[in-house]
Amino acid sequence: QVELVESGGGLGQSGGSLRLSCAVSRMGHYAIAWFRRAPGKEREGVSCISSGVGNTYYADSVKGRFAISRDKAKNTVYLQMGSLKPEDTAVYYCAAGSGCDQDHYDYWGQGTQVTVAS
């Protein structure tokens, strides 16, 4: 069993930045991904960091604006969000799975709300 707890959400301004944190009970060999769900929209994969060497992946919608990183000593994965846009408003979830190229993630956090004001 793996537990994930997101934090760092809140209200941001257009053009501003926020940093989300995902505390993971044990990283092991899991890839950690960030997803988001905006009101009335389907869940969207935002970014992922693989286990091992830590390859990173981004959705086109956030590429160049968001950065995923991890601190293994703290068992924490971060999502640095920059150049925020109102369309980034969503509940953000982190999840653990076997790989960034997989559709299924085994464990999920409870989510954290991000609201970007125009």
CORDA-V951160 format. One record per backbone hydrogen bond with DSSP energy under -0.5 kcal/mol. NH is the residue of the N-H (numbers start at 1). CO is the residue of the C=O. E is the energy in kcal/mol with one decimal. If there is no record, write none. Layout:
NH:CO:E / NH:CO:E
This chain:
5:23:-2.0 / 7:21:-2.0 / 10:113:-1.1 / 12:10:-0.5 / 12:115:-3.3 / 14:117:-1.8 / 15:84:-3.0 / 16:13:-2.7 / 18:81:-2.1 / 20:79:-2.6 / 21:7:-2.8 / 22:77:-2.4 / 23:5:-2.7 / 24:22:-0.6 / 24:75:-3.3 / 25:3:-2.7 / 30:27:-2.6 / 31:97:-2.9 / 32:49:-2.2 / 33:95:-2.7 / 34:47:-3.2 / 35:93:-3.2 / 36:44:-2.2 / 37:91:-2.1 / 41:38:-2.3 / 44:36:-3.1 / 46:34:-3.0 / 47:34:-1.6 / 48:57:-1.8 / 49:32:-2.5 / 50:55:-2.7 / 53:51:-0.6 / 54:51:-1.1 / 57:48:-2.1 / 59:46:-2.5 / 62:59:-1.7 / 63:59:-1.3 / 65:62:-2.5 / 66:62:-2.2 / 67:80:-2.2 / 69:78:-1.8 / 71:76:-3.0 / 72:70:-0.5 / 74:71:-0.8 / 75:71:-0.7 / 75:72:-0.8 / 76:71:-1.9 / 77:22:-2.3 / 78:69:-2.8 / 79:20:-2.4 / 80:67:-3.1 / 81:18:-3.4 / 81:79:-0.7 / 82:65:-1.5 / 82:80:-0.5 / 83:15:-0.6 / 84:16:-2.2 / 88:85:-2.4 / 89:86:-1.9 / 90:114:-2.0 / 91:37:-2.3 / 92:90:-0.6 / 92:112:-3.1 / 93:35:-2.6 / 95:33:-2.3 / 96:107:-2.2 / 97:31:-2.4 / 102:99:-1.5 / 106:96:-1.2 / 107:96:-1.8 / 109:94:-2.3 / 112:92:-2.1 / 114:90:-2.7 / 115:10:-2.8 / 117:12:-3.1 / 117:115:-0.6
